[in-house]
Amino acid sequence: QLRQMKKLAKAAPAGANWYEGRQDGRYLRVLWDEGKACPLRIESGTDNGLVRREMSAVVQPAPKTLPWQALRGYAQKEYSDFLD
């Protein structure tokens, strides 16, 4: 979808670009980090201002111990065994 969007000349952090898509009175803007290939901010809404949504992401380093590595002592169960 990003390839179909128009690249904006809006100020962005180094290594990132704003992209925008419009359709039927709605817009979607994405602040895309080119180096990490991930969105840093997503804004969407309607041109008349009745709807507006924003979502931000912050890139953080991975923890030294990954969460699933702390589960080594647990037994594996099948979810369907707990359903009645």
Secondary structure as UniProt FT lines:
FT   HELIX           2..4
FT   STRAND          6..7
FT   TURN            14..15
FT   STRAND          16..23
FT   TURN            24..25
FT   STRAND          26..33
FT   TURN            34..37
FT   STRAND          38..46
FT   TURN            47..48
FT   STRAND          52..56
FT   HELIX           67..71
FT   TURN            72..73
FT   HELIX           79..82
//
